[in-house]
Amino acid sequence: MGTYDIVINGIKRTFGVLKPARKTLSRDIPITNPSAKIDTFVKSPDNIIPSKLQKILDDCGPYGSTKKNFLTDLYSTGQDKFEFIYNHKYFKGNMPYFNDKEFIAAVKEMSPKELKQTFDEISNLYTKLPQVSFGYDKVTKKLIYQPQTPNATNLAQLTILKAHNKEAYEYLLNHPDKERLSGLLSTFSDGLNGSTFETLTIPQIRQIEGVGTASTLNIKTDIDTIIQGNAAMSRYVVSSDLLAKNADDVKDLHNYLSRIKVTEPFTAFRAERDTGMFNTILLDKKLALETKWNVLKNMLKARKIPVHDYTGNYNTDFTKKTNLFNFILGKENISLADAMQVAKFGSESYRNKIIELIKKSQITDNRFKSLTFDRKMAEGWLPTQGSNNTGIQHNVTVNKGVQGCYSSGDNRQAEFILNNNDKQMSFQDVKYDPKKDIFVLNTTIE
């Protein structure tokens, strides 16, 4: 045991080292004050869950493991925040499903004062929305209207948005059309994940509202186009591969989207499960030989990497695979798409040559394209373990005049669908992530 010195009344005295007080979850309780009130939300020295929290977890029942995890994580943000959120009259101890992790992260970044202010702002916003009816008076036979109130998901989503984009949050708070805003908030809670609100922007919100596009469709004269187009869009969202095989669906979706154009540019995200979009750009002989040489030098590694050809399909689980060594060495002509797959084996100089070729490329695309406002959703579209093709992640800018619209389906993908007419794609910045084997492109579509 060590010693320490303390000077008392000018006299230095030597003492043994004191043991430090045990750390608690939210604060330290001084051992010198035995009469201090022990917080029921502070873990005991034996790491036992405090009785007050344990009671709340027990009330979740035997099948509420997801909610228990949420409440435990919420508790870790601090006692004051936990009690405020859990007991809030509109949160009501509920769990904001599909938004819980992002909400916890946002709460951690906010002070208790800012959190209370945010909940007050959201609650006040709902008092300004149009009243709603959930029943009628049996005597008068008239509908009974009542003010709208936010639920746990509404509070969570707008809190996440404020933590990441205060300007977009204030856009909603100050929205002049309260009826449109009411529908927008309902769309948020019914169909969007919390991760969407970490990247959501005002231009994206306006696309979800439908005010960032212009349509020539008329509900009276184009009712068939509208009905058939929306039905085809729903099938496209379920499986783009299956829709592509149905000529009638392709036609219906094309005709519908051709009547809607983007009027306000916006940004979005997209991912490709392979590099096939660059398959038509052939390399010169020198760079082609360098590509094959890089594979040959890494023959043992390349033979362990299964890849598939560029099918253009989203689902590649059942696509025929071969190893990267045979895939590249068996080709007579090497494309930019092939070279991108070999970037993992190349030098920095080789990778830079590929990057410069991508920047100079102009791709004419004539397929339906899915974009998303949720970055994490796009990352989920990247190559899976069933395939080891090099992936592409796009940070997309969509310019005015592009045909397409936001998908109103509640598929939680925050998805914008582009038409299958000719679209020009250019690339303003390109980076390669060797750890993930992914090219990250700043892409413009017009």
Rosetta blueprint (number, residue, H / E / L):
1 M L
2 G L
3 T E
4 Y E
5 D E
6 I E
7 V E
8 I E
9 N L
10 G L
11 I E
12 K E
13 R E
14 T E
15 F E
16 G E
17 V L
18 L L
19 K L
20 P L
21 A L
22 R L
23 K L
24 T L
25 L L
26 S L
27 R L
28 D L
29 I L
30 P L
31 I L
32 T L
33 N L
34 P L
35 S L
36 A L
37 K L
38 I L
39 D L
40 T L
41 F L
42 V L
43 K L
44 S L
45 P L
46 D L
47 N L
48 I L
49 I L
50 P L
51 S H
52 K H
53 L H
54 Q H
55 K H
56 I H
57 L H
58 D H
59 D L
60 C L
61 G L
62 P L
63 Y L
64 G L
65 S H
66 T H
67 K H
68 K H
69 N H
70 F H
71 L H
72 T H
73 D H
74 L H
75 Y H
76 S L
77 T L
78 G L
79 Q H
80 D H
81 K H
82 F H
83 E H
84 F H
85 I H
86 Y H
87 N L
88 H L
89 K L
90 Y L
91 F L
92 K L
93 G L
94 N L
95 M L
96 P L
97 Y L
98 F L
99 N L
100 D H
101 K H
102 E H
103 F H
104 I H
105 A H
106 A H
107 V H
108 K H
109 E H
110 M L
111 S L
112 P H
113 K H
114 E H
115 L H
116 K H
117 Q H
118 T H
119 F H
120 D H
121 E H
122 I H
123 S H
124 N H
125 L H
126 Y H
127 T H
128 K L
129 L L
130 P L
131 Q L
132 V E
133 S E
134 F E
135 G E
136 Y E
137 D L
138 K L
139 V L
140 T L
141 K L
142 K L
143 L E
144 I E
145 Y E
146 Q E
147 P L
148 Q L
149 T L
150 P L
151 N L
152 A H
153 T H
154 N H
155 L H
156 A H
157 Q H
158 L H
159 T H
160 I H
161 L H
162 K H
163 A H
164 H H
165 N L
166 K H
167 E H
168 A H
169 Y H
170 E H
171 Y H
172 L H
173 L H
174 N L
175 H L
176 P L
177 D L
178 K H
179 E H
180 R H
181 L H
182 S H
183 G H
184 L H
185 L H
186 S H
187 T H
188 F H
189 S H
190 D H
191 G H
192 L L
193 N L
194 G H
195 S H
196 T H
197 F H
198 E H
199 T L
200 L L
201 T L
202 I H
203 P H
204 Q H
205 I H
206 R H
207 Q H
208 I H
209 E H
210 G L
211 V L
212 G L
213 T E
214 A E
215 S E
216 T L
217 L L
218 N L
219 I L
220 K L
221 T L
222 D L
223 I H
224 D H
225 T H
226 I H
227 I H
228 Q H
229 G H
230 N H
231 A H
232 A H
233 M H
234 S H
235 R H
236 Y H
237 V H
238 V H
239 S L
240 S H
241 D H
242 L H
243 L H
244 A H
245 K L
246 N L
247 A H
248 D H
249 D H
250 V H
251 K H
252 D H
253 L H
254 H H
255 N H
256 Y H
257 L H
258 S L
259 R L
260 I E
261 K E
262 V E
263 T L
264 E L
265 P L
266 F E
267 T E
268 A E
269 F E
270 R E
271 A E
272 E E
273 R L
274 D L
275 T L
276 G H
277 M H
278 F H
279 N L
280 T L
281 I L
282 L E
283 L L
284 D L
285 K H
286 K H
287 L H
288 A H
289 L H
290 E H
291 T H
292 K H
293 W H
294 N H
295 V H
296 L H
297 K H
298 N L
299 M H
300 L H
301 K H
302 A H
303 R L
304 K L
305 I L
306 P E
307 V E
308 H E
309 D L
310 Y L
311 T L
312 G L
313 N L
314 Y L
315 N L
316 T L
317 D L
318 F L
319 T L
320 K L
321 K E
322 T E
323 N E
324 L H
325 F H
326 N H
327 F H
328 I H
329 L H
330 G L
331 K L
332 E L
333 N L
334 I L
335 S E
336 L H
337 A H
338 D H
339 A H
340 M H
341 Q H
342 V H
343 A H
344 K H
345 F H
346 G L
347 S L
348 E H
349 S H
350 Y H
351 R H
352 N H
353 K H
354 I H
355 I H
356 E H
357 L H
358 I H
359 K H
360 K H
361 S L
362 Q E
363 I E
364 T E
365 D E
366 N L
367 R L
368 F L
369 K E
370 S E
371 L E
372 T E
373 F L
374 D L
375 R H
376 K H
377 M H
378 A H
379 E H
380 G L
381 W L
382 L L
383 P L
384 T L
385 Q L
386 G L
387 S L
388 N L
389 N L
390 T L
391 G E
392 I E
393 Q E
394 H E
395 N E
396 V E
397 T E
398 V E
399 N L
400 K L
401 G L
402 V L
403 Q E
404 G E
405 C E
406 Y E
407 S L
408 S L
409 G L
410 D L
411 N L
412 R L
413 Q L
414 A L
415 E E
416 F E
417 I E
418 L E
419 N L
420 N L
421 N L
422 D L
423 K E
424 Q E
425 M E
426 S E
427 F E
428 Q E
429 D E
430 V E
431 K E
432 Y E
433 D E
434 P L
435 K L
436 K L
437 D L
438 I E
439 F E
440 V E
441 L E
442 N E
443 T E
444 T E
445 I E
446 E L
